[in-house]
Amino acid sequence: MNRFSVHIHGWLLLLPAAVLLVLFTHYPVVATLYHSFFSTPRGSVPPVWVGLENYRQMIDDPVFWQALTNNLWFAVGTIPLSIALALLMAIWVNGKIQGRSFLRLAYFTPTVLPMIAVANIWLFFYTPQYGLLEQITGFLGWPSHNWLGSRDTALACLIAVAVWKEAGFFMIFYLAALQQIPPNLNEAGAIEGAGRWYFFRRITFPLLMPTTLFVLVNAVINAFRLIDHVVVMTRGGPDNTTSLLLYYVYEVGFKYWDSAYAAALTMVLLLGLALLAIAQFAFFERRTHYQ
């Protein structure tokens, strides 16, 4: 088989995946960008070219800025907590402890539960007066509180649900990475008198940096694509306190039927995620391996 035939064979093998990637990833992005420069069609009125009008409308939209601020706080609350908790759980279940398999299963179980089911479970936990959280606070003598109906606690409640759902998923990757670390490194550290914290800080964690980068990118994406929990638990309330960016896109597109403005919001969301991903790779690239 000559070199040309090898290349043709390779491209033919890639063709099905490439077609799916173009149809369900690249084409929707280009189409969304195109529609963001037009007005929304209204019945028999066709869309017309409006240029950057949808983006100018976004600048003057207070709900958009509220949703963006909420999403940033949501990301700040979920990303560090879920990654740190995942790493702690992975280290724990990687050790020689009794019931290790049961603990791994228990930590991973929230990950396989459907998003809607998780939201309904936690909705019961947060229910005023008779929810599980209310039963605990009532036992402690604390007054009743509407956790999802208060501006002070609604977003924090969503953060707790997201951390509980994602930490077990990230734990699997950390656990796999820990099991790939050669045991002789631990033995060499013990011979040299390195303590557990020093060994983790100087040996274990640097070797986990490729996994940390992978987990971090996924955690950032997850923080900006949450919508199921918001729909079931708060619907963006109270007073847009829990309205995240993707939920606002959904609300504009399917509640107010303003598809052009929703397309512009989507492009801003995609651009933000792309910039965050580039920044993460640029910052962590030299830290993912020993140089």
N, C-alpha and C positions, 0 to 999 in steps of 0.2 A: 504494500500500500504506500503510494507516494505521499509527500508532505501535504500537497493540496487536498488530497482525499481525507487525510487525518483532520485537517482544519474543517472541512465540510462536515465530516462526521461529528466533530465536536460541537459545531454550531447547530446541527440538527438535534443533538441531544439537549442543548440549551433552549431550543425554540419553544417548547410548551411552557416552560417556566417564564421565559421572556415575554411571551404573548400574554400570559396571565398578569405579569407585573405591569405591562403597559396598559392593559385594559382596566385593571382595578387599582392602579396607583398613579401612574404618570398621566394617563388621559383624564381622570377626574380632577387632578390638580390643574392641568392646563384649561380644562373646561370651566372650572370654578373661577380661575383668574379671568377668563374671557367674560363670563357672565357678571363679574363684579363691576365691569365698566358699563353695564347697561341698566336700564330701569326694570322694575318688575312688571311683567305683562299682567294686564287687568282685563280679563274677559276677552273681548274682541280687540282690545288695544294692544298692539304688539310692543315688545321692548324697544326702547330707543337708546342710542349712545348718550351716556351722561358723563363719560370720562371718570374723573376722580370724585364725583359728587358723593358717591356712597362712602368714600373714605373721609371726605370733609364732614359728612353727617356723623360719622363715628367720633370725630374729634369733639363734636358738640353734644354727644350722647352721654349723659351722666350715668345711665345704667351700665353702659359698656365699661366705663372707668371703675364703677363699683364692682362689676363682675371680674375685671382684670385684677383689681386690688384683692378681692376675696380669693382669687385663684393663686396669687402670689403668696398670701398668708397660708393658704391650704398647702401649697408646695413646701413652704418653709416648715410647716408643722409635720407633714407626713414623710418627706424624704429622709431627713436625718434620723427620725425615730424608727422608721421601718427598717432602714439599713442597719442601724446600731442594734436593734432588737434581733434582727435576722442573724447578725454575726454572733451575738451572745448565745442565741439558741443553738446555732451550728456548733460552736465550741463546746457547749454543754453536752449535746447529744453525740458529739464525736468522741467523747471520753468514755472510759470503761465504767459505766454506771448501770444499776439494775433498772430494768424496764426501758432500756434505750430505744428499742423498736416501737414500743407503745408511745413514748414521748415524740419520736419522729412523726408517727402517724397523727398524733394529736395536734402537733404544730402545723402539719401540712393540710389538715382537714379543712380549715376555712378557705383555703385556696380553691378547692374543687367544688365548693358550694356555689350555686348560681347567684349572681349579683342581686337579683330581685329577692331571692330567699334570704340572703344576708341582710338586706335592707329591712325586710319585714321582721326578722328576728330582733334586730336592734331597735326597730320602731316599737316593738313590745317592751324592750328594756327601758326605753325612754318615756313610755306612756305616763302622764301625770297620775298621781295618786295610787295606782295599782301596778305599775311597771316594776321590774326587778330592781332597777336603780332606786326607785322610790321606796321600795320595801327596805333596802339597805339603809338609805338615809333616814327613813322613818324610825328604824330600829336604833339608829345612833342619836335620835332626838332632833334631827334637823328638820326645818320646815319643808313643805312640799314645794316643788319647783317644776315649771314647764320647760324642760331642757331644750326641746326643739322649737319652742315658741318664744324663747327669749333671745334678744339680739346679743347678749353677752355670752351665751353658751352654745348657740345653734351650730356655728361653724366648728367649734371645738368638738362637738359631738360627731360631726361628719369626719373630722380628722381621726378620732378614735376608731371609728368603723373602718376607715381606709387602712390604718396601721394594722389593725387586727386581721384584715383580709390579705394584706400584701406581705407581711413579715414572714409568714411560713413559706411563701413562694420563693422569696429571696434566700431563705435559709437553705433550700435545696442546693442552690448554686454554691453557696459558701461551704456547705458540707462536702460537696463533690470536690471543691478546690482543696479543702483541708486534707482529704483523704489522698490527694495526689502529692502532698509534701513528703519527701523521703523521711522515714523514721530516724535515719542516722543523723540528721541535723539536730533532732531533739537530744539524742544521745551525746553528740559532740558538745552541745550547749550545756548539758548537765555536767560533763567532764570539766568544762571550763568554768563552772560555777555560776553560770548565768541563771538569774531568777526567772520566774514565769513571766512577769511583766516585761522584763528586759528582753527575753527571748521573743515574746509576742511583738513588741514594738520594733525590734531590730531585724527579726527573721520572718516570723509568721505573717505579719501584716504587709510588709513589702512584697512577699510572694503572692499575697491575695489581691494585689492591686489590679491585675487584669480582670479578675472577677468583680472587683469593686467598681471598675469603670463600666462593665457590662450592666451590673445591677443599677448603678446610678443613672445611666441613660434610660433604662426601663422605668425607673422610679419617677424620673422627670416626665416621661411620656404619660405614665399612669396618672400623675398629678394633674395633668391638663386635659385628660380625656374622660374624667369621671362624669357620668350623667345619670346612671341608673339609681344610685342612692339618693341623689337630689330629687329626682322625679317621685320616688316612692316616699321619702321621708319628710321633705320640706317644701318641694316645688319652688325653691328659690327664696322662700320667706324665712323669717319675718322681715318684711320691708327690704327685700333683695340682699339680706345679710348672707345667705348661702347660695346666691346665684353665681355659679362658676361660669367660666367663659364658654365652654362647650354647651352647657345648659342654655345659656343665653342665645347661642347660635341656633339651637333646637327650637327655642321659644320664638325667635324672630322668624325662622323659616317655616315652622309647622303650626304655630299658634296665630301669628299675625300675617302669615303668607307673604312675607317680604323676602322673596328668594334672592334678589339682587343684593340687598343689604346683608343677608345671611352669608352670601358668597364672599363679600368683602370681609366680614368678620372671620370667616374660615381662613382666608388668605393671611390675615394678621396672625391668627393662631398658628398656622403652619410655618410662617416666617419666624415667629418667636421660638418655636420648637427647634427649627433648623439652626438658628443662631445659638441656642443653648447647647445643642448637640456638638456644634463646631467648637464652642468654647470649652466644653468638657474634654473633647479629644485633644485640643491644643494644650490644655492645662495638664492633663494626666498622661499624655503620650510618653513623656520622658520619665514618668514615675511608675509605669506599668511593669518594668523589668529592671533588673540591675544593669546599669550602663557602665 
